[in-house]
Amino acid sequence: RGPEMGRVTVAALLLLTLSSASWSGADGAGAVRRALHVMDPFHEHGPVKYVVSDLDAAPPRSGSTDNAPSPAQPVDTSVDVPGSGSGNSDDAVHAAKDHLTHTPASVVEEKKGDADLDETPHEPKATAAEPADTGAEADDDDVDEHVVGQTYPTCAACDECMVDWVAASKRVSEGTDQCRGTGECRGACDVKLLRINGTYGLKKLSKDRPQTRDLGASAATVMRVETPRGNPYVKFVCVPGLPRHHTVCEKGEENPREKRLIQNTESLQKLADFCGLESISSRSWIAHVRGRMPAGMPLTPTENHPMPVDVDQLGIFSSPADGIAMSALCAGVEGPSLLFDVPAYQVVEAALYDFIFCAGDRHTQNVFVDEDSNIKLIDNDNLLGEQVFVPGSFNKTRKCGVSSLFIPGTMESWRLRRSKYCRGLLGTLDYRCHAGPSGEVNLKPKLQQCLTHFKKSSANDIHAEFGLAELDFAKSLKQRATDLLDVGFPAALQRASEFEKTIMFTKAPDNKKPFVGKKWDEIPPSSDKDLFVVWRDSMWRPLEPAVCNGLRANWDNAPWDYRTDKSFVGGEEGADGIGIELQRITVEMTRPKTIQP
């Protein structure tokens, strides 16, 4: 009877496991496998099916000669394990090159503790202030059980450093499986690296001369990768043997900056996919690259490296952005007029992207414009708070400093608002010129679901689920999401800038104190004003009306209308007597949840 009782007990336990797991579908099956210690070969190492790549269906880039058909691409069956946060470090790059199998990264234990939280002031004070407590564990009744603890497929496979970014974006937009990020690029790939410095322009701007590409002020080097399946770009944080701007790194030595930016890149792509904001930015992934940079690579604006440089390291890949940088567009005669045709939903989406994911350096070189005035955000590896976060500094609680030409009340928008640069038209990129002067927005369902998840989850869970580099990044992300849902976009912007405002009022040096808190027209033109305009120790600037130059917002064929007031169209009716300042008042400006400054 002993063996029979044992068999009955085992059977009962198995039945209990099956019944308890049945409600969760695939996760339930995973629970059964774990309970029985059975390795499901199709779950861990299963064969990969092949389908025709969507790359060969993609329209050619402006001026591109890359029209070669795409070979078949593997469907990515890997899963992104929440809490893994695993990056493609050199140690993690597998030697094997067969791409028919993939082992998901191991789950990293969620870090609890470190719960000493800071508090953000709502009024400038003489003492250092800290952001609001958003990292505490969520109440059990408030946890988003639909998402926390689940695993998700990646949105695209990686094969020989290449990712089908068109198919990945399509998969995200369809939203059938909540995919996130990109499959692991296994092994190292040999690629042809081409220079991208030179000139570029748009065909439709026949009167504008092609503009010289910007060298960039960082130690990073960006190259174009030539393959039969597309020409992505790859960024190397620091290349041994290429001391750009006199920055030196040694082969084989760990580069902390590279490690953080790689982790940030992977986290941001997962977040953008999850929130349905991936289409406004270039798609990024990580791969190990072997190749040779040609001789003559720029080191400084006046120096070039005389010899070729061999590369054997991790790179940050990104899908190509069509067109030219907005800075180049603005340098022409005809170019600035394209700003009147930028789709309104893209401007609002860019503003939401930069706010939610904390962009602190969104200037005209980091926005591309194509022949049809579509915009694309590039160079996003230092978002989420990476740009301003300095552990141990006097402002260690400066977890995020938003500065974007799309977002009013920030340094970048304020300095361009009345700038004569770009024929004075950069003010039209203030998102209020497209959504309406109230600044309120109508969030699309996927974005609202994403923000609700952040609001209901603890900072520890967000940190683990998306592999963020710092718990502080998760805390500030949770706070911005919560504010956006609770009080609306304008008030959320105000709350997020409180710490930056405190820095402005308490840490401004003597030569900048005369300008603190003053509006643009209250500061007389001078060289000191020019320096204050670009002062980056604080990203806060006074909130002023949008300068829309009679822009009529283009909401035609928008996949989502972010306006809360559909009657708003802008144009001359939305401008004052001289056709510059947008002053139209709508009912939305008096919404109870909007906190007035």
N, C-alpha and C positions, 0 to 999 in steps of 0.2 A: 504493500500500500504506500510505502514511502516514495518509490519512483513514480507511482501513479499520481500521488499528491503533488510531487514536484512538477510533473508535466502539466497538471491542471493549473498550478500556480503560474507557470511560465505562460501558458495559453491565456490565462486571465489577464496577466500583465500586458501581454501583447495586444489583446483586444482593447484594453483600457487605453494603451498608447495610440492605437489606430483611431479610436473614437474621439479622443481628445485632440488629435491632430487633423481630423477630417475637415474642420471648419476653415482651415487656413490653406487649403490647396497645396501648392508646391512646398510651402513652408512646413505643412503637416507631413508631407512625404519626407522632407529633410529630417524632421523630428524622428520619424520611424527609423530612418537609416542610422541616425545617431544613436537611437536607443538600442538597436541591434548590432551596432558597430559594423555595419555593412557599407562597403565602398561602392557606390553606384557609378559605374564607368561612364555613363552618359552624363552624369552630373559633374564629375570631376575631370574626366579626360576624354570625353566623347568625340566622335568624328565630326568634322565641320562640313556642312553642305556648301555648295557653290552656287552663286547666282551671278547674273550679269551686273557689273558695276554701274552705278548711276553717274560715274564720272564722265563717261562718254556721251551722256545726255546733257551735260552742263554746257551752257553757252561759253564760247571762248572769251578770255579776258581781253580788256582793251589793249590793242596792239599785240596780242599774243599770237604766236605762230604754232602753239602747241595744240594740234588738232588730232594727234594720234589716238586711235581707239584704245579703250581701256580693256585690259585682260580681266578675266573673271576674278571676283573678289570673294574672300571667305565671309560668310555670315558669322558675326561674332556671337559665340554662345557663352562667353565668359560672363561673370557677374561681378558687380562692384559691391564689395562687402562693407556695409556701414561700419565705420570705426577703424578700418584698416589704415587709411591715410598713408598707404605705402607708395613711395615714389620710385622712380627708376634710377637709383644710384648705381654707380659702376659695379658695386658688389652684387646688385640685384639683377643685373643684365645677364640673361641666360646665354650660355654658349651655343646651345642647340639652335638651329635655324629652321627646323620644320615648323610650319605655322598651322598644322592641322590639329594641334592640341593646345590647351591652355589650362593652367592651374590657377584658380583664383587665389588672391593674396590671403594670408592668414588674418584672422580677426584679431585686432589689437584690443587688449583689455581697456574698457572705458575708464578714464581717469576720474575718480571722484575726489572730493576734497578740493583744496585750493579755492575755497569758497569765500575768501575774504573779498568782499565786493565793494566797489567804489560808488560814489554818488555824484551825479552831475548837478551843478547849480543851475537855477533858473534866473538868477540875477548875478551880474559881475560882482565879485568880492575881492578884497585885498589878499585873501589867502588862497592858496592853490585849492581848486575844487575838483571833484571827481564825479564820474558818470554814475547814473542810477543803477541800482542793483537789478541786473537782469539774468544773473547766472545761477540763481537759486534753483533747486530742483522743482520741477512743476508738480502741482498736486496730482495725486493718482487719478482723480476724476477728470483732470484737464489734459491728460496726456493724449496725443494723437496716435492712437493704437494702430491706425491704418498704415502708418509709415514707419514709426520707430521700430527698430530691430529687424526690419525686412531687408532682403537683398534685392538688387536690381540689375538688369542686364546693362552692359555698356552700349552706347549708341552707335559705335562703329568699331570694326576690327582694325588692327594695325598690321600691315604686311610690308616688310622691307622698308620701314620708316614711313610708309604711306598710309593715309587714312582717307576714306571716301567721305569728304566733308559735306558733299551735296546730299548723299544718302543719310548721313547722320542728322543733318538739319531737318530733312523730311521726316525722319523717324520721330524726332522730338515734337515736331509740329502736329503729327498725327496723334501723339499722346496715348497710344494703346498700351504701352508697357512701362511707362515712367522710366525710360532708360536714362543713364547718367554717365557722362565722361566717355573716355575712349579706352579700348582694349589695350593691354600691355604690348609694347613694341619689343619683341624678344630678340636678343642677340644684337650685334652691331651690323650696320649696313654700310656698304661702300657707295658713296654718292659723288656726283659732280657738283662742286660748289662754284657758283658764279657771283661776280660782283653785282651789286644793285645800285651803287653810286653812279651818277651820270645825270642825264636829263630825262624828263617825262612830261607829257601833256595830254590833253583831251582832243580828239579829232574834231569835235564840233566847234572848238574854240580856235578857229583858223587865224584870228588876229593876234592871239597870244603866243609868245615864244615859249618853247619848252623850258621848264624850270629845272634848276639843279637840285638834286636830292640833298636833303639835310644830312650832315655827317653824324649828328647826335653828340651829346655831351658826356655820355657814360662810357665805361670801359667795355661795354657789350659790343659785339660785332654781329651784324645781320647779313646773311647771305641768301641767295636764291638757289634752290635745289632743282636740278633739271632731271626729270624722269619722264618716261612715256605716258604716265598717267596723271600728269599735272605738275605744276611748278610751285610748290609751297615755299615759304620762307622759313629759315631756321636762325635762331638767335643763340649765340654763345655768350654767356655771362662774362667770361674771361678766357682768353685763349693763351696757353703757354707759348711763349716765343713771339707774341704779338702785343707789345706793351701799349695798348691804346690809352691815350691821355696819361701816359706814364704809370699805368697800373700793371703790376707784374704778378703773375701766378705761376706756380711750378707744377709740372706734370706729375701726377700721382698723389699730390697733396689735396686734401679735402678743402673745398671752397665753401665756407658757410653761406656766403651770399648766394651762390649758385644753388645750393641745397634748398634754401628757403624759397627762392623764386620758382624752382621746379615744383616744390610742394604747393605753393600758392597757385601756380598755373593749373595743376590737376584739380585742386579744390574748387577754384573758380569755375572751371568748365562743368564740373558736376552741379554746382549751384545754378549756373545759367541754364543748363538743361532742365533741371528740376523746376525752375521757375518759369520756363518758357520764354526766356529772354536771350536765347543763344543766337537768334538770327540777326540781331543788331550789331554783333561783334564778330570778329574773325574767330575761327575755331582753332583751339590749341591742343597740342599733345607733346609727349616727351619721347625721344628716341636717342639711341647711341649712334653716333655718326663717325665714319672714317672717310677722310677725303683730304684734299689739298687746296688751300686758299692761294689764289694767284699772287704773284709779286705785285707790289704797288698798292697794297691795302693801306687805307688812311690810318694814321696814328693820331694826328692832330689836324686842325684846319690847314696847317702849312707843311706837314711832314707826311711822307709815305714810307711804308716798310719796303726795303729794296728786294727782299727775297720771298719766294713762296714759303708758306707755313703749313706744316702737316697738322691735321686735326684728328684726334681720336678721343672723343668725349661725348657727354650728354649735351643735347641741344633742345631748345624750346621751339617746336615747330608751330607754324600757324598757316591757316588757309590764306590764299592771296586775296587781298582787298582790291577790287576793281577801281580803276580811276587813278586819281592823284590826291596827295595830301591837301587838306583845306588851305594850308599855308601857301602851297604852290598855286592853288586856284585863286587865292586872294591877290597874288602878285601880278596877275594879268589884268587886261583891260575888260575883256568880256566875262571872265571867270566869275566875278562876284555876283553877276545877275543870276547864276544858277541857284543861288541860295533862296530865291523866291519860289523855286519849284521843288524844294526838298519835301518829300511826303510828311505830312503833319504827324502821322502815327509814329514815324521813325524818330522824330525829334523828341516826342514825349517818351517813347520807349528808351531812348538814349539817356534822358534825364532820370528815369526810374532805375535803369541799370547802374548809372553812376552813383545814385544815392544809395540804393539798397546794398551794392557791393563796395561802396566807399572808394570812389575814384578821387584821388587827390591831385591829379596832374592831367586833366583832360583839356589840352590846348589844341590849337589848329594843326599841329603836326601829327596828332594822334587820332585824327578823324579823316577818313578818305571819302571822296565824292566821285561818283562815276558819271558817265555820259548822260544818264537820265536823272541826275541829281539825287540818287540814292546814297545814303551815308552808311559807313561801317566804322566801328570803333576798333582800334588796334592798340598794341603795346599795353596789355592789361595785366602783366604779371606782378605788378606792385600794388594791386588793389587789396581790398579787405582790411586795410589798416597798415599794410606792410610799409608804406611810404613814410609814415610819421611815427610808427611804433618804435620807441627806443627804451628798452628795459633799463631801469635804474636811473633814468634822467630825472630832472626836476619835474618834468611834466609826464611822468611815467604812465599817467592815466589818460594820456592823449591817444586814445585807441583808434580814432578815425578823424581825419580832417578832409571833408569833402570840398573839392574845388573843380568845377566843371563849367565849360562855356554854355552848357544847357541849363544850368541851375542858378537862379538868381540868389543874391545874398552871399555868393562865394567869390573868392579872389579872381578867378579866371573869368567869370561872367561879368563881374563889376568893371574890370579893366577894359573889356572889349565892348561894353554896353554903348559907350559914346565914342569909341575909338574911330579915327578917320581911316584906319587900316581897313582894307577890303571895301573901299568906297563907303565906309560907314554902315555896312549891312550885316555885320556879325551879330548885332543885337537881335536880329530876326531869329536867331537860334535859341533864344530864351524860350523855354517850353511854354510859357504863358502866352506867347504870340500864337500858339497853335491850339492850346487847350482852353484858352480864355483867361482873362485877367485875374479871376479868383484863384487860379492855380490848382483848383480841385480836379481830380482825375477819377475816371470810371475804370476801375481795375478789371482786367480780363480774368475769367474764371481760374485758369491755371495759375496765374500770378497770385490771385487771392488765396488759393489753396496752399500755395507755397508759403506765403507770409503767415497764414494761420498755423501752419506746421511749426514755423520758427517761434511763433508766439506761444504755442502750447508746449513746446519742447523745452527742456532745460538747456542751459548753455553747454553743460558737459556732454549732453546727447548730441547737440549740433556739432560740437567740436569733434566728437568721435565719428559721427555719421559721414561728415564730409572731409575728414582728414585735415582740418584747419591747422595752420602752423602755430597758432596761439589760442589759448582759451579766451583771451581778451577779444580776439576777433569774433568769436562766437557770441560773447556777451553783447558787443556793440551791434552785431547783426540782428540779434534777437530784439534789442531795444528799438532799432530803426524799423524793423518789421512790425513790432507791436504799436509803435506810434503811428505808422502809416495807416494801419487798420483802425486805430482808435480815434485819432484826431484829424486825419486827412494829410495830404501831401504838404501844403504850406506850413502847417503847425509842426509836422514831423521834421521838416527842414529846419525850422526855428529851434526845436529842441535839440537836434543833432549838432547845431552850431554853437550851443551855449558854452561849451568848454573853449572852443576857438575864440568866442567873444570874450571870455574871461582872460585868455592869454592877451588878447588885444588891449584890454583895459588895464591889465596889471603888469605886463612884461614888455610893453613897447619901449624901445630905447628913446632917449631924449629927442633925437632928430625926427622921430615919428609921432611923438605924443601930440603935437599940434593938430594932427590930422585924425586922431582916433575918434571914431563915432560920427564923423562928419560925412555928409553926402557929397556926391561928385561935384556939384556946382558950388558948394561951400568952400572948396579948396582951390585957391588960385593956381594957375599953371606955373610950374617951376620944376627945376631938376629934382628937388626934394619930393615933390608930388610924384614924379615919374618913378622914383625909387620906392615910395610908399605903395604905389599901385601894385607892384610885383613882390612886395614883402611877403614871404612865405612862412614866417614863424607863427602867423595866425592866418587861417583861410577865411575868417569871417569878414564880411563887409556889410555895410548898411543895405537893407532891402529897399529898392527903388522901383518905380514903374518900369515895365518893359519898353524897350525902344524898338518898335516893330516896322517902322518905315512904310506903313500902309499895306503890309503883307496880308494877302488873303490866304488863309490856311487851306492847304490842299489835303482834304480828307477823301478824295475820290479813290475808290477801290481799296480802301484800308481794310486789312483783315480784322481789325478791331478799332472801334471808335472810342477813344479815351476821354472824350468830352463829357462832362456832366450836363453842360448846357449845349444841346445840339443846335441851337439857333445861332451860336457864335460862329462867325465866319471871318472876322477881322476886316481888313480892307480900310478904306478911308473912313467908314463909319466908326471904326474902332480907334481912330487917331484923333488927336486934338487939332486945334486950328492950323498948326504948321505941319501937320501930317507926320509927326515923329513919335510923340509919346502916346502910348496906348492907355486910354483913361476910361474905357467903357466899363460901366458898373453893372453887374448883373445880380440877380437874387442870390447866386451862389456865394457872393462875397460875405453875406450875412449868415451863412450856415452856422448853427450853434456850436458845432464841434471845432470850428476853426478858431484858433487862439490868435487874437490880434497882438502884434508886437507892442 
